[in-house]
Amino acid sequence: MFLGIELYWWLLIVIALVIAIPFKIKFMKWWSKRQKEKKDDRRGKWGDDE
């Protein structure tokens, strides 16, 4: 097969990617939202608003 890997391994890899990519996108959105909230929280806490 292609690159010496059997077809079922390619299917497993493709299925894993199909499952993982939406979770990664969701995690990245959650992470950026969390970082923004932390930044806003830190700014308000110390009173150095700009």
Distance bins in CASP14 RR format, pairs under 12 A and 6 or more apart:
PFRMAT RR
TARGET T0000
AUTHOR 0000-0000-0000
RMODE 2
METHOD distances of the structure
MODEL  1
1 7 1 0 1 0 0 0 0 0 0 0 0
1 8 0 0 0 0 1 0 0 0 0 0 0
1 9 0 0 0 0 1 0 0 0 0 0 0
1 10 1 0 0 1 0 0 0 0 0 0 0
1 11 0 0 0 0 0 1 0 0 0 0 0
2 9 0 0 0 0 1 0 0 0 0 0 0
2 10 1 0 0 1 0 0 0 0 0 0 0
2 11 0 0 0 0 0 1 0 0 0 0 0
2 13 0 0 0 0 0 1 0 0 0 0 0
3 9 0 0 0 0 1 0 0 0 0 0 0
3 10 0 0 0 0 1 0 0 0 0 0 0
3 13 0 0 0 0 0 1 0 0 0 0 0
4 10 0 0 0 0 0 1 0 0 0 0 0
5 11 0 0 0 0 0 1 0 0 0 0 0
5 12 0 0 0 0 1 0 0 0 0 0 0
5 13 0 0 0 0 1 0 0 0 0 0 0
5 14 0 0 0 0 0 1 0 0 0 0 0
6 12 0 0 0 0 1 0 0 0 0 0 0
6 13 0 0 0 0 0 1 0 0 0 0 0
7 13 0 0 0 0 0 1 0 0 0 0 0
7 14 0 0 0 0 0 1 0 0 0 0 0
8 14 0 0 0 0 0 1 0 0 0 0 0
8 15 0 0 0 0 0 1 0 0 0 0 0
9 15 0 0 0 0 0 1 0 0 0 0 0
9 16 0 0 0 0 0 1 0 0 0 0 0
10 16 0 0 0 0 0 1 0 0 0 0 0
10 17 0 0 0 0 0 1 0 0 0 0 0
11 17 0 0 0 0 0 1 0 0 0 0 0
11 18 0 0 0 0 0 1 0 0 0 0 0
12 18 0 0 0 0 0 1 0 0 0 0 0
12 19 0 0 0 0 0 1 0 0 0 0 0
13 19 0 0 0 0 0 1 0 0 0 0 0
13 20 0 0 0 0 0 1 0 0 0 0 0
14 20 0 0 0 0 0 1 0 0 0 0 0
14 21 0 0 0 0 0 1 0 0 0 0 0
15 21 0 0 0 0 0 1 0 0 0 0 0
16 23 0 0 0 0 0 1 0 0 0 0 0
16 24 0 0 0 0 0 1 0 0 0 0 0
17 23 0 0 0 0 0 1 0 0 0 0 0
17 24 0 0 0 0 1 0 0 0 0 0 0
18 24 0 0 0 0 0 1 0 0 0 0 0
19 26 0 0 0 0 0 1 0 0 0 0 0
20 26 0 0 0 0 0 1 0 0 0 0 0
20 27 0 0 0 0 1 0 0 0 0 0 0
21 27 0 0 0 0 0 1 0 0 0 0 0
21 28 0 0 0 0 0 1 0 0 0 0 0
22 28 0 0 0 0 0 1 0 0 0 0 0
22 29 0 0 0 0 0 1 0 0 0 0 0
23 29 0 0 0 0 0 1 0 0 0 0 0
23 30 0 0 0 0 0 1 0 0 0 0 0
24 30 0 0 0 0 0 1 0 0 0 0 0
24 31 0 0 0 0 0 1 0 0 0 0 0
25 31 0 0 0 0 0 1 0 0 0 0 0
25 32 0 0 0 0 0 1 0 0 0 0 0
26 32 0 0 0 0 0 1 0 0 0 0 0
26 33 0 0 0 0 0 1 0 0 0 0 0
27 33 0 0 0 0 0 1 0 0 0 0 0
27 34 0 0 0 0 0 1 0 0 0 0 0
28 34 0 0 0 0 0 1 0 0 0 0 0
28 35 0 0 0 0 0 1 0 0 0 0 0
29 35 0 0 0 0 0 1 0 0 0 0 0
29 36 0 0 0 0 0 1 0 0 0 0 0
30 36 0 0 0 0 0 1 0 0 0 0 0
30 37 0 0 0 0 0 1 0 0 0 0 0
31 37 0 0 0 0 0 1 0 0 0 0 0
31 38 0 0 0 0 0 1 0 0 0 0 0
32 38 0 0 0 0 0 1 0 0 0 0 0
32 39 0 0 0 0 0 1 0 0 0 0 0
33 39 0 0 0 0 0 1 0 0 0 0 0
33 40 0 0 0 0 0 1 0 0 0 0 0
34 40 0 0 0 0 0 1 0 0 0 0 0
34 41 0 0 0 0 0 1 0 0 0 0 0
35 41 0 0 0 0 0 1 0 0 0 0 0
35 42 0 0 0 0 0 1 0 0 0 0 0
36 42 0 0 0 0 0 1 0 0 0 0 0
36 43 0 0 0 0 0 1 0 0 0 0 0
37 43 0 0 0 0 0 1 0 0 0 0 0
37 44 0 0 0 0 0 1 0 0 0 0 0
38 44 0 0 0 0 0 1 0 0 0 0 0
38 45 0 0 0 0 0 1 0 0 0 0 0
39 45 0 0 0 0 0 1 0 0 0 0 0
39 46 0 0 0 0 0 1 0 0 0 0 0
39 50 0 0 0 0 0 1 0 0 0 0 0
40 46 0 0 0 0 0 1 0 0 0 0 0
40 47 0 0 0 0 0 1 0 0 0 0 0
40 49 0 0 0 0 0 1 0 0 0 0 0
41 47 0 0 0 0 0 1 0 0 0 0 0
42 48 0 0 0 0 1 0 0 0 0 0 0
42 49 0 0 0 0 0 1 0 0 0 0 0
43 49 1 0 1 0 0 0 0 0 0 0 0
43 50 1 0 0 1 0 0 0 0 0 0 0
44 50 0 0 0 0 0 1 0 0 0 0 0
END
